[in-house]
């Protein structure tokens, strides 16, 4: 997901890729990797640009990362 988002040059998709990877790392017990990816979400999240993610993807990516 991350590679596709980078190729598409879409920061919103990169945001979603980081959330997905972070959650996957967390459930695999890879807590350092999970933390790194989820902290990255907060750094690239833009409230104005990413406001519709909750409706499009079913969750707000920043809220999911902070949880």
N, C-alpha and C positions, 0 to 999 in steps of 0.2 A: 504494500500500500504506500509506503513511504517513497519508494522509487518512482511509482506512478505519479504521485502528487508532485514530486520534484520535477519530473519531466513535463508535467502539465503546467508547472509554475502557478499552482493554485494554493495559496496559503491556507485557505479554508479546508481543503482536502488534506493538507499536511497536518493540520490541527487534528482532524479526525483520525488520521493514521497514528499520530502520537498517542491519542487516547486509547485506541484499540491495542496498540503495542504495549502501552503501560499497563492496561488491565490484564492483558495476556501474561506479561512478565509477573505481575502480582500473583495471579492464580497458579503460576508455575513455581512460586516460591523464590523468584529472582527479584528480591526486594530492591537491591541497588539499581538494577536496570529499570525496574518499574518507577522508582523515584525519579531517576534521571529523565525518563520520557514524560512523566506527568508534571514535573516541575517545568519542563519545556513548554507545555501547553499554556501555562499561565503567562509565560514570556511572550508568546506569539498571539495570544487571544486578543481580539479587538472587538469590543462590545458592539460598535456600530456595524462593522462588517459581518460579524458572526451571529447577529441577533436571531436570524432565522434557522439556525442549526437545530434548535430544540424542536421545531416543527418538521424540518426536513429529515433529520436523523433520529428523532425521538428522545433526544436528551441534549441539554446544554453541555458542550464539551468542557467548559471551565468548571462547572459544578461537578461533573463526573470525575474530572482530574483531581479536584480538591477533596472529593469524598474518599 
